[in-house]
Amino acid sequence: MPLPFEYQNPTLQFERFMVDARDCAGLPTTNMAWNMVVGVLHAFRKRLTVPQALAFAAVLPPVIRALFIEDWPLDLAPVPFGGPAEWLADVRAVRAEHNFSPVDAVVSVATALRRHVDAAAFEQVLAQLPTEASRYWQARPAQ
C-alpha cells in the first residue's frame, strides 16, 4: 500500500482545511480562524469521555487530530452537552483576547471539517456518540 496522502502531505491538507474554515466563517485570515478551529475542537472534546474522544479523533486527518487532543486534561469528567450558546461560549473562551469566532463558528468549522474527512467513517463514529454529537457537527446546507 502506498503512503496515504494525509501522511505524505499533512501540512498541505491542514492548510486546505484552514482556508475552508476561514472562508466558511467569513474571516479574512487563517490566523483569525485558528482560535475558532481550536475552540470548536476542544469544546466538543470536553463533552466526551476519553474513549469517545479517541474514537472521534481516529477519523480526523493527522494535524486536526493533533489539535483535537492537544493540552487535553484527561482527569476532567465530560461536561453536559448543552446547546449552541454553551458551545459558542466555550469556543470564544479560547485565547479570548485574540478570538474572532463568529456566532456561527461551530457550523462553520463543521462545514469545513466534513469536506476533509471520510464521510462514512465520520458518520459511523458520530452514530456511536451521544445524539447531541451529530447536532454539533451539523454542516451548513449546500448552496
DSSP file with accessible surface (Angstrom, degrees, kcal/mol):
  #  RESIDUE AA STRUCTURE BP1 BP2  ACC     N-H-->O    O-->H-N    N-H-->O    O-->H-N    TCO  KAPPA ALPHA  PHI   PSI    X-CA   Y-CA   Z-CA
    1    1 A M              0   0  208      0, 0.0     2,-0.0     0, 0.0     0, 0.0   0.000 360.0 360.0 360.0 132.9    0.0    0.0    0.0
    2    2 A P        -     0   0  108      0, 0.0     3,-0.1     0, 0.0     0, 0.0  -0.334 360.0 -84.0 -71.2 158.7    1.4    3.4   -0.8
    3    3 A L        -     0   0  105      1,-0.1     5,-0.1     2,-0.1     0, 0.0  -0.428  56.3-110.4 -61.2 123.6    1.9    6.0    1.8
    4    4 A P    >>  -     0   0   47      0, 0.0     4,-1.8     0, 0.0     3,-1.6  -0.267  18.6-120.0 -61.5 147.1   -1.5    7.7    2.3
    5    5 A F  H 3> S+     0   0   87      1,-0.3     4,-2.9     2,-0.2     8,-0.2   0.876 111.1  62.3 -52.6 -42.3   -1.8   11.4    1.1
    6    6 A E  H 34 S+     0   0   63      1,-0.2    -1,-0.3     2,-0.2     7,-0.1   0.774 111.1  38.7 -63.1 -21.9   -2.8   12.5    4.6
    7    7 A Y  H <4 S+     0   0  112     -3,-1.6    -1,-0.2     2,-0.1    -2,-0.2   0.702 115.7  51.6 -97.7 -23.2    0.6   11.4    5.9
    8    8 A Q  H  < S+     0   0  103     -4,-1.8    -2,-0.2     1,-0.2    -3,-0.2   0.856 128.7  18.2 -74.5 -37.8    2.6   12.4    2.8
    9    9 A N  S  X S+     0   0   61     -4,-2.9     4,-2.5    -5,-0.2     5,-0.2  -0.356  70.3 147.4-133.1  54.2    1.2   16.0    2.8
   10   10 A P  H  > S+     0   0   39      0, 0.0     4,-2.6     0, 0.0     5,-0.2   0.876  77.1  52.4 -63.7 -33.3   -0.3   16.7    6.3
   11   11 A T  H  > S+     0   0  114      2,-0.2     4,-2.7     1,-0.2     5,-0.2   0.930 111.0  46.4 -68.0 -43.9    0.7   20.4    6.1
   12   12 A L  H  > S+     0   0   75      2,-0.2     4,-2.3     1,-0.2    -1,-0.2   0.938 113.7  49.0 -62.6 -44.9   -1.0   20.9    2.7
   13   13 A Q  H  X S+     0   0   26     -4,-2.5     4,-1.9     1,-0.2    -2,-0.2   0.926 112.9  47.7 -61.8 -41.8   -4.1   19.0    3.8
   14   14 A F  H  X S+     0   0   32     -4,-2.6     4,-2.8    -5,-0.2    -1,-0.2   0.912 109.1  52.9 -67.3 -41.4   -4.2   21.1    7.0
   15   15 A E  H  X S+     0   0   90     -4,-2.7     4,-2.4     1,-0.2    -1,-0.2   0.915 108.0  51.7 -61.0 -40.3   -3.8   24.4    5.1
   16   16 A R  H  X S+     0   0  128     -4,-2.3     4,-2.1     1,-0.2    -1,-0.2   0.912 110.7  48.4 -61.8 -42.2   -6.7   23.5    2.8
   17   17 A F  H  X S+     0   0    0     -4,-1.9     4,-2.9     2,-0.2    -2,-0.2   0.933 110.4  50.6 -62.4 -46.1   -8.8   22.8    5.9
   18   18 A M  H  X S+     0   0    6     -4,-2.8     4,-2.8     1,-0.2    -2,-0.2   0.896 109.3  50.9 -62.8 -38.2   -7.9   26.1    7.5
   19   19 A V  H  X S+     0   0   37     -4,-2.4     4,-2.8     2,-0.2    -1,-0.2   0.928 111.5  48.5 -63.8 -42.7   -8.7   28.0    4.3
   20   20 A D  H  X S+     0   0   37     -4,-2.1     4,-3.0    -5,-0.2     5,-0.2   0.933 112.4  48.0 -61.7 -45.1  -12.1   26.3    4.2
   21   21 A A  H  X S+     0   0    0     -4,-2.9     4,-1.8     2,-0.2     6,-0.2   0.929 112.6  49.3 -62.1 -44.9  -12.7   27.1    7.9
   22   22 A R  H  X>S+     0   0   61     -4,-2.8     5,-2.4    -5,-0.2     4,-0.6   0.946 114.7  44.1 -57.6 -48.9  -11.7   30.7    7.3
   23   23 A D  H ><5S+     0   0   88     -4,-2.8     3,-0.8     1,-0.2    -2,-0.2   0.898 110.7  53.4 -67.6 -40.6  -14.0   31.0    4.3
   24   24 A C  H 3<5S+     0   0   19     -4,-3.0    -1,-0.2     1,-0.2    -2,-0.2   0.849 113.7  44.0 -62.6 -32.7  -16.9   29.3    5.9
   25   25 A A  H 3<5S-     0   0   13     -4,-1.8    -1,-0.2    -5,-0.2    -2,-0.2   0.521 110.1-122.6 -88.9  -7.7  -16.7   31.7    8.8
   26   26 A G  T <<5 +     0   0   65     -3,-0.8    -3,-0.2    -4,-0.6    -4,-0.1   0.792  59.1 151.0  70.8  27.7  -16.2   34.8    6.7
   27   27 A L      < -     0   0   20     -5,-2.4    -1,-0.2    -6,-0.2    -2,-0.1  -0.667  48.7-135.2 -91.9 149.8  -12.9   35.6    8.3
   28   28 A P  S    S+     0   0   94      0, 0.0     2,-0.3     0, 0.0    -1,-0.1   0.750  81.5  28.6 -78.0 -23.0  -10.2   37.5    6.4
   29   29 A T     >  -     0   0   56      1,-0.1     4,-1.1    -7,-0.1     3,-0.1  -0.961  67.2-128.5-138.0 156.3   -7.2   35.3    7.5
   30   30 A T  H  > S+     0   0   32     -2,-0.3     4,-1.4     1,-0.2    -1,-0.1   0.796 111.0  64.1 -71.0 -26.5   -6.4   31.8    8.6
   31   31 A N  H  > S+     0   0  136      1,-0.2     4,-0.6     2,-0.2     3,-0.3   0.907 103.5  47.0 -60.2 -40.7   -4.7   33.3   11.6
   32   32 A M  H  > S+     0   0   44      1,-0.2    68,-0.6     2,-0.2     4,-0.6   0.815 111.1  52.5 -69.5 -29.0   -8.1   34.7   12.7
   33   33 A A  H  X S+     0   0    0     -4,-1.1     4,-2.7     1,-0.2    -1,-0.2   0.715  90.2  81.5 -78.2 -19.7   -9.6   31.3   12.1
   34   34 A W  H  X S+     0   0   85     -4,-1.4     4,-2.6    -3,-0.3     5,-0.3   0.924  92.9  42.6 -54.8 -55.7   -7.0   29.5   14.3
   35   35 A N  H  X S+     0   0   10     -4,-0.6     4,-2.7    63,-0.3    -1,-0.2   0.863 113.3  55.0 -63.9 -32.9   -8.6   30.1   17.7
   36   36 A M  H  X S+     0   0    0     -4,-0.6     4,-2.8     2,-0.2    -1,-0.2   0.951 109.9  45.5 -62.3 -48.8  -12.0   29.3   16.3
   37   37 A V  H  X S+     0   0    0     -4,-2.7     4,-2.5     2,-0.2     5,-0.2   0.949 115.5  46.0 -61.8 -48.9  -10.9   25.9   15.0
   38   38 A V  H  X S+     0   0    1     -4,-2.6     4,-2.9    -5,-0.2     5,-0.3   0.936 113.8  50.5 -59.4 -44.6   -9.1   25.1   18.2
   39   39 A G  H  X S+     0   0    0     -4,-2.7     4,-2.7    -5,-0.3     5,-0.2   0.912 110.1  48.4 -61.1 -43.7  -12.1   26.3   20.2
   40   40 A V  H  X S+     0   0    0     -4,-2.8     4,-1.7     2,-0.2    -1,-0.2   0.930 114.5  46.1 -65.1 -43.3  -14.6   24.2   18.3
   41   41 A L  H  X S+     0   0    1     -4,-2.5     4,-2.4    -5,-0.2    -2,-0.2   0.945 117.1  42.8 -64.7 -46.1  -12.5   21.1   18.5
   42   42 A H  H  X S+     0   0   30     -4,-2.9     4,-2.2    -5,-0.2    -2,-0.2   0.857 109.9  56.4 -72.4 -33.6  -11.8   21.5   22.3
   43   43 A A  H  < S+     0   0    3     -4,-2.7     4,-0.3    -5,-0.3    -1,-0.2   0.890 112.0  43.9 -63.5 -38.3  -15.4   22.5   23.1
   44   44 A F  H >< S+     0   0    0     -4,-1.7     3,-1.9    -5,-0.2    -2,-0.2   0.946 111.1  54.0 -69.2 -46.5  -16.6   19.2   21.5
   45   45 A R  H >< S+     0   0   15     -4,-2.4     3,-2.1     1,-0.3    -2,-0.2   0.874  99.6  60.9 -57.2 -39.1  -13.8   17.1   23.2
   46   46 A K  T 3< S+     0   0   91     -4,-2.2    33,-2.2     1,-0.3    -1,-0.3   0.627  99.9  57.6 -69.3  -7.1  -14.8   18.4   26.7
   47   47 A R  T <  S+     0   0   14     -3,-1.9     2,-0.3    31,-0.3    -1,-0.3   0.338  99.6  74.2-100.3   4.7  -18.2   16.9   26.2
   48   48 A L  S <  S-     0   0    8     -3,-2.1     2,-0.1    -4,-0.1    31,-0.1  -0.836  79.9-116.2-118.4 155.8  -16.9   13.4   25.6
   49   49 A T     >  -     0   0   55     -2,-0.3     4,-2.8     1,-0.1     5,-0.2  -0.379  43.1-101.0 -74.7 166.2  -15.4   10.6   27.6
   50   50 A V  H  > S+     0   0   56      1,-0.2     4,-2.6     2,-0.2     5,-0.2   0.947 123.8  47.9 -58.7 -48.5  -11.9    9.6   26.8
   51   51 A P  H  > S+     0   0   95      0, 0.0     4,-2.1     0, 0.0    -1,-0.2   0.911 113.2  48.9 -60.8 -39.4  -12.9    6.5   24.8
   52   52 A Q  H  > S+     0   0   51      2,-0.2     4,-2.2     1,-0.2    -2,-0.2   0.930 112.1  48.2 -63.3 -44.9  -15.5    8.6   22.9
   53   53 A A  H  X S+     0   0    0     -4,-2.8     4,-2.9     1,-0.2    -1,-0.2   0.893 110.7  50.8 -64.8 -38.5  -13.0   11.3   22.1
   54   54 A L  H  X S+     0   0   93     -4,-2.6     4,-1.7    -5,-0.2    -1,-0.2   0.890 108.9  51.5 -67.6 -37.1  -10.4    8.8   20.9
   55   55 A A  H  < S+     0   0   34     -4,-2.1     4,-0.5    -5,-0.2    -2,-0.2   0.923 113.0  45.9 -63.2 -42.3  -12.9    7.2   18.6
   56   56 A F  H >< S+     0   0    0     -4,-2.2     3,-1.7     1,-0.2     4,-0.3   0.936 109.5  54.2 -65.5 -45.0  -13.7   10.6   17.2
   57   57 A A  H >< S+     0   0    4     -4,-2.9     3,-1.9     1,-0.3    -1,-0.2   0.849  96.2  68.6 -58.3 -32.8  -10.0   11.5   16.8
   58   58 A A  T 3< S+     0   0   69     -4,-1.7    -1,-0.3     1,-0.3    -2,-0.2   0.732  98.9  49.2 -62.8 -21.6   -9.4    8.4   14.8
   59   59 A V  T <  S+     0   0   33     -3,-1.7    59,-0.5    -4,-0.5    -1,-0.3   0.407  93.7  95.8 -98.9   3.7  -11.5    9.7   11.9
   60   60 A L  S <  S-     0   0    2     -3,-1.9    57,-0.1    -4,-0.3    53,-0.0  -0.659  84.9-101.8 -91.8 148.8   -9.7   13.1   11.8
   61   61 A P     >  -     0   0    4      0, 0.0     4,-3.1     0, 0.0     5,-0.2  -0.286  47.1 -98.4 -60.8 155.7   -6.8   14.0    9.5
   62   62 A P  H  > S+     0   0   22      0, 0.0     4,-2.2     0, 0.0     5,-0.1   0.832 118.5  41.2 -52.4 -48.6   -3.5   13.9   11.3
   63   63 A V  H  > S+     0   0   47      2,-0.2     4,-2.2     1,-0.2     5,-0.2   0.917 117.1  48.4 -72.1 -37.6   -2.9   17.6   12.1
   64   64 A I  H  > S+     0   0    3      1,-0.2     4,-2.5     2,-0.2    -1,-0.2   0.913 110.7  52.9 -65.4 -39.1   -6.6   18.2   13.0
   65   65 A R  H  X S+     0   0   59     -4,-3.1     4,-1.9     1,-0.2    -2,-0.2   0.917 107.2  51.7 -60.1 -43.2   -6.3   15.1   15.2
   66   66 A A  H  X S+     0   0   54     -4,-2.2     4,-1.5    -5,-0.2    -2,-0.2   0.916 110.6  47.9 -61.6 -42.9   -3.3   16.6   16.9
   67   67 A L  H  < S+     0   0   10     -4,-2.2    -1,-0.2     1,-0.2    -2,-0.2   0.894 108.1  56.5 -63.2 -39.9   -5.2   19.8   17.6
   68   68 A F  H  < S+     0   0    0     -4,-2.5    -1,-0.2     1,-0.2    -2,-0.2   0.888 116.5  33.8 -60.1 -38.8   -8.1   17.9   18.9
   69   69 A I  H >< S+     0   0   70     -4,-1.9     3,-1.0    -5,-0.1    -1,-0.2   0.594  89.2 118.3 -97.7  -7.8   -6.0   16.1   21.6
   70   70 A E  T 3< S+     0   0   60     -4,-1.5    -3,-0.0     1,-0.2    -4,-0.0  -0.230  85.5   3.1 -62.1 145.2   -3.5   18.8   22.4
   71   71 A D  T 3  S+     0   0  137      1,-0.2    -1,-0.2     2,-0.0    -4,-0.0   0.808  87.4 172.9  52.2  39.4   -3.5   20.1   26.0
   72   72 A W    <   -     0   0   52     -3,-1.0     2,-1.5     1,-0.1    -1,-0.2  -0.657  29.8-147.3 -85.0 114.8   -6.1   17.5   27.0
   73   73 A P    >   -     0   0   54      0, 0.0     3,-1.7     0, 0.0    -1,-0.1  -0.629  17.4-173.6 -80.6  92.8   -6.8   17.4   30.7
   74   74 A L  T 3  S+     0   0  108     -2,-1.5   -24,-0.1     1,-0.3    -2,-0.0   0.677  73.5  66.2 -65.2 -17.3   -7.7   13.7   30.9
   75   75 A D  T 3  S+     0   0  142     -3,-0.1     2,-0.3     2,-0.1    -1,-0.3   0.547  80.0  98.1 -85.1  -4.5   -8.7   13.9   34.5
   76   76 A L  S <  S-     0   0  119     -3,-1.7     3,-0.1     1,-0.0     0, 0.0  -0.659  72.8-127.7 -86.8 138.0  -11.8   16.1   33.9
   77   77 A A        -     0   0   80     -2,-0.3   -28,-0.1     1,-0.1   -29,-0.1  -0.473  39.6 -90.1 -75.1 152.0  -15.2   14.5   33.6
   78   78 A P        -     0   0   58      0, 0.0   -31,-0.3     0, 0.0    -1,-0.1  -0.304  40.2-129.6 -61.0 146.2  -17.2   15.4   30.5
   79   79 A V        -     0   0   52    -33,-2.2    -3,-0.0     1,-0.1     0, 0.0  -0.582  38.6 -81.3 -89.8 158.8  -19.5   18.4   30.8
   80   80 A P        -     0   0  113      0, 0.0    -1,-0.1     0, 0.0   -32,-0.1  -0.294  40.7-120.8 -57.2 147.5  -23.1   18.3   29.8
   81   81 A F        +     0   0   14      1,-0.1     6,-0.1   -34,-0.1   -34,-0.1   0.875  47.9 171.5 -63.0 -37.8  -23.5   18.7   26.0
   82   82 A G        -     0   0   36      4,-0.1    -1,-0.1     3,-0.0   -35,-0.0  -0.245  32.2 -82.7  62.6-151.7  -25.7   21.8   26.3
   83   83 A G    >>  -     0   0   10     52,-0.0     4,-2.4    53,-0.0     3,-0.6  -0.707  53.4 -60.7-141.3-169.4  -26.6   23.6   23.2
   84   84 A P  H 3> S+     0   0   86      0, 0.0     4,-2.6     0, 0.0     5,-0.2   0.808 125.5  54.8 -52.5 -36.6  -25.3   26.2   20.7
   85   85 A A  H 3> S+     0   0   77      1,-0.2     4,-2.1     2,-0.2     5,-0.1   0.933 112.0  43.3 -66.0 -42.9  -25.0   29.0   23.3
   86   86 A E  H <> S+     0   0   99     -3,-0.6     4,-2.1     2,-0.2    -1,-0.2   0.893 113.7  52.1 -67.7 -39.9  -22.8   26.9   25.6
   87   87 A W  H  X S+     0   0   10     -4,-2.4     4,-2.5     1,-0.2    -2,-0.2   0.945 110.4  47.5 -60.9 -47.5  -20.7   25.7   22.7
   88   88 A L  H  X S+     0   0   26     -4,-2.6     4,-2.9     1,-0.2     5,-0.2   0.899 108.8  54.2 -63.9 -39.5  -20.1   29.2   21.4
   89   89 A A  H  X S+     0   0   59     -4,-2.1     4,-1.0    -5,-0.2    -1,-0.2   0.923 111.0  46.3 -59.9 -42.4  -19.1   30.4   24.9
   90   90 A D  H  X S+     0   0   40     -4,-2.1     4,-0.5     2,-0.2     3,-0.3   0.902 112.4  50.4 -66.4 -41.3  -16.5   27.6   25.1
   91   91 A V  H >< S+     0   0    0     -4,-2.5     3,-1.3     1,-0.2    -2,-0.2   0.943 111.8  47.2 -61.2 -46.9  -15.2   28.3   21.6
   92   92 A R  H 3< S+     0   0  103     -4,-2.9    -1,-0.2     1,-0.3    -2,-0.2   0.673  99.2  69.8 -72.9 -14.3  -14.8   32.0   22.3
   93   93 A A  H >< S+     0   0   67     -4,-1.0     3,-0.9    -3,-0.3     2,-0.6   0.686  73.4 101.2 -76.2 -16.7  -13.1   31.3   25.7
   94   94 A V  T << S-     0   0   24     -3,-1.3     4,-0.2    -4,-0.5   -55,-0.1  -0.590 114.3 -25.5 -72.7 116.2  -10.0   30.0   23.8
   95   95 A R  T >  S-     0   0  104     -2,-0.6     3,-2.8     1,-0.1    -1,-0.3   0.913  83.2-168.3  41.9  58.7   -7.5   32.9   23.9
   96   96 A A  G X  S+     0   0   61     -3,-0.9     3,-1.3     1,-0.3    -1,-0.1   0.766  76.5  60.9 -51.4 -35.5  -10.4   35.3   24.3
   97   97 A E  G 3  S+     0   0  142      1,-0.3    -1,-0.3    -4,-0.1    -2,-0.1   0.691 117.1  31.9 -70.5 -14.4   -8.4   38.4   23.7
   98   98 A H  G <  S+     0   0  113     -3,-2.8     2,-0.6    -4,-0.2    -1,-0.3   0.019  91.7 118.1-126.2  26.3   -7.5   37.1   20.2
   99   99 A N    <   +     0   0   26     -3,-1.3   -66,-0.1    -7,-0.2   -67,-0.1  -0.862  30.0 172.9-104.8 119.9  -10.6   35.2   19.4
  100  100 A F        +     0   0  105     -2,-0.6    -1,-0.1   -68,-0.6    -8,-0.1   0.033  22.7 153.4-110.2  24.1  -12.6   36.3   16.4
  101  101 A S        -     0   0    5    -10,-0.1    -2,-0.1     1,-0.1   -68,-0.1  -0.350  36.2-139.4 -61.5 125.0  -15.1   33.4   16.3
  102  102 A P    >   -     0   0   30      0, 0.0     3,-1.8     0, 0.0     4,-0.2  -0.248  30.4 -95.5 -77.0 171.8  -18.4   34.5   14.7
  103  103 A V  T 3  S+     0   0  116      1,-0.3     3,-0.4     2,-0.1   -15,-0.1   0.837 127.1  50.2 -56.2 -33.5  -21.8   33.4   16.0
  104  104 A D  T 3> S+     0   0   60      1,-0.2     4,-2.5   -79,-0.1    -1,-0.3   0.028  73.2 125.3 -97.2  30.5  -21.8   30.6   13.5
  105  105 A A  H <> S+     0   0    0     -3,-1.8     4,-2.6     1,-0.2     5,-0.3   0.903  71.4  49.1 -56.8 -45.9  -18.3   29.3   14.5
  106  106 A V  H  > S+     0   0   17     -3,-0.4     4,-2.8     1,-0.2    -1,-0.2   0.955 114.4  43.5 -64.8 -47.5  -19.4   25.7   15.2
  107  107 A V  H  > S+     0   0   42      1,-0.2     4,-2.5     2,-0.2    33,-0.5   0.867 112.7  54.7 -67.6 -31.3  -21.3   25.3   12.0
  108  108 A S  H  X S+     0   0    0     -4,-2.5     4,-2.2     2,-0.2    -1,-0.2   0.945 112.5  41.3 -65.3 -47.2  -18.5   26.9   10.0
  109  109 A V  H  X S+     0   0    0     -4,-2.6     4,-3.4     2,-0.2     5,-0.2   0.907 114.1  53.7 -68.0 -38.8  -15.9   24.5   11.3
  110  110 A A  H  X S+     0   0    0     -4,-2.8     4,-2.3    -5,-0.3    29,-0.2   0.924 108.9  49.2 -60.0 -43.2  -18.3   21.6   10.9
  111  111 A T  H  X S+     0   0   11     -4,-2.5     4,-0.7    27,-0.2    -1,-0.2   0.937 115.6  43.0 -62.4 -45.9  -18.9   22.5    7.3
  112  112 A A  H >< S+     0   0    0     -4,-2.2     3,-1.1     1,-0.2     4,-0.3   0.935 112.9  52.1 -66.3 -45.3  -15.2   22.8    6.6
  113  113 A L  H >< S+     0   0    0     -4,-3.4     3,-2.5     1,-0.3     4,-0.3   0.910 101.9  58.9 -61.1 -41.6  -14.3   19.6    8.6
  114  114 A R  H >< S+     0   0   60     -4,-2.3     3,-0.6     1,-0.3    -1,-0.3   0.764  99.7  59.4 -62.4 -21.2  -16.8   17.5    6.7
  115  115 A R  T << S+     0   0  142     -3,-1.1    -1,-0.3    -4,-0.7    -2,-0.2   0.585 109.5  44.2 -77.3 -11.4  -15.0   18.4    3.5
  116  116 A H  T <  S+     0   0   35     -3,-2.5     2,-0.3    -4,-0.3    -1,-0.2   0.209 102.6  70.0-123.4  13.4  -11.8   16.9    4.8
  117  117 A V  S <  S-     0   0   22     -3,-0.6     2,-0.7    -4,-0.3   -57,-0.1  -0.865  92.4 -91.9-124.5 163.9  -12.9   13.6    6.4
  118  118 A D     >  -     0   0  103    -59,-0.5     4,-2.7    -2,-0.3     5,-0.2  -0.676  38.8-148.5 -72.6 114.4  -14.1   10.3    5.1
  119  119 A A  H  > S+     0   0   65     -2,-0.7     4,-2.6     1,-0.2     5,-0.2   0.886  92.1  48.1 -58.4 -43.9  -17.9   10.9    5.3
  120  120 A A  H  > S+     0   0   75      2,-0.2     4,-2.3     1,-0.2    -1,-0.2   0.932 114.3  45.3 -65.5 -44.9  -18.9    7.3    6.0
  121  121 A A  H  > S+     0   0   29      2,-0.2     4,-2.3     1,-0.2     5,-0.2   0.902 112.8  52.2 -65.2 -38.3  -16.3    6.9    8.8
  122  122 A F  H  X S+     0   0    0     -4,-2.7     4,-2.4     1,-0.2    -2,-0.2   0.944 112.0  44.6 -63.6 -47.5  -17.3   10.3   10.3
  123  123 A E  H  X S+     0   0   83     -4,-2.6     4,-2.1     1,-0.2    -1,-0.2   0.882 110.9  55.4 -64.8 -37.0  -21.0    9.4   10.3
  124  124 A Q  H  X S+     0   0  128     -4,-2.3     4,-0.7    -5,-0.2    -1,-0.2   0.927 110.5  43.8 -63.0 -44.2  -20.2    6.0   11.8
  125  125 A V  H >X S+     0   0    8     -4,-2.3     3,-1.0     1,-0.2     4,-0.6   0.912 111.5  53.9 -70.1 -38.3  -18.3    7.5   14.7
  126  126 A L  H >< S+     0   0    1     -4,-2.4     3,-1.2     1,-0.3     8,-0.3   0.886 102.7  58.7 -61.2 -35.1  -21.0   10.1   15.3
  127  127 A A  H 3< S+     0   0   84     -4,-2.1    -1,-0.3     1,-0.3    -2,-0.2   0.750 104.3  51.7 -65.8 -21.5  -23.6    7.4   15.5
  128  128 A Q  H << S+     0   0  125     -3,-1.0    -1,-0.3    -4,-0.7    -2,-0.2   0.544 102.6  74.0 -89.9  -9.2  -21.7    5.8   18.4
  129  129 A L  S << S-     0   0   15     -3,-1.2     5,-0.1    -4,-0.6   -81,-0.0  -0.446 103.4 -64.4 -98.2 172.4  -21.5    9.1   20.3
  130  130 A P    >>  -     0   0   38      0, 0.0     3,-2.3     0, 0.0     4,-0.5  -0.205  53.8-110.0 -53.5 150.2  -24.3   10.9   22.3
  131  131 A T  H >> S+     0   0  122      1,-0.3     4,-0.9     2,-0.2     3,-0.8   0.804 116.4  65.4 -57.6 -28.9  -27.1   12.1   20.0
  132  132 A E  H 3> S+     0   0   67      1,-0.2     4,-2.4     2,-0.2    -1,-0.3   0.734  85.9  73.4 -66.2 -21.3  -26.0   15.7   20.5
  133  133 A A  H <> S+     0   0    0     -3,-2.3     4,-2.0     1,-0.2    -1,-0.2   0.909  94.6  50.3 -61.0 -41.4  -22.7   15.0   18.7
  134  134 A S  H << S+     0   0   41     -3,-0.8    -1,-0.2    -4,-0.5    -2,-0.2   0.886 110.2  50.8 -64.6 -36.4  -24.4   14.8   15.3
  135  135 A R  H >< S+     0   0  128     -4,-0.9     3,-1.3     1,-0.2    -2,-0.2   0.899 107.5  53.7 -65.7 -41.0  -26.1   18.2   16.1
  136  136 A Y  H 3< S+     0   0    2     -4,-2.4    -2,-0.2     1,-0.3    -1,-0.2   0.910 112.5  43.3 -59.3 -42.9  -22.8   19.7   17.0
  137  137 A W  T 3< S+     0   0    0     -4,-2.0     2,-0.5    -5,-0.2    -1,-0.3   0.080  80.0 138.8 -96.0  25.1  -21.2   18.6   13.7
  138  138 A Q    <   -     0   0  120     -3,-1.3   -27,-0.2    -5,-0.1   -28,-0.2  -0.578  45.0-142.5 -70.7 121.1  -24.2   19.7   11.6
  139  139 A A        -     0   0   24     -2,-0.5   -31,-0.1   -29,-0.2   -32,-0.1  -0.409  23.1 -94.0 -82.2 160.2  -22.8   21.3    8.4
  140  140 A R        -     0   0   68    -33,-0.5    -1,-0.1     1,-0.1     3,-0.1  -0.481  54.5 -95.6 -66.4 139.3  -24.4   24.3    6.7
  141  141 A P        -     0   0  108      0, 0.0    -1,-0.1     0, 0.0     2,-0.0  -0.292  46.8 -99.3 -58.9 142.9  -26.7   23.1    3.8
  142  142 A A              0   0  107     -3,-0.1    -3,-0.0     1,-0.1     0, 0.0  -0.377 360.0 360.0 -62.9 141.7  -25.0   23.0    0.4
  143  143 A Q              0   0  225     -3,-0.1    -1,-0.1    -2,-0.0    -3,-0.0  -0.723 360.0 360.0 -99.4 360.0  -25.8   26.0   -1.7
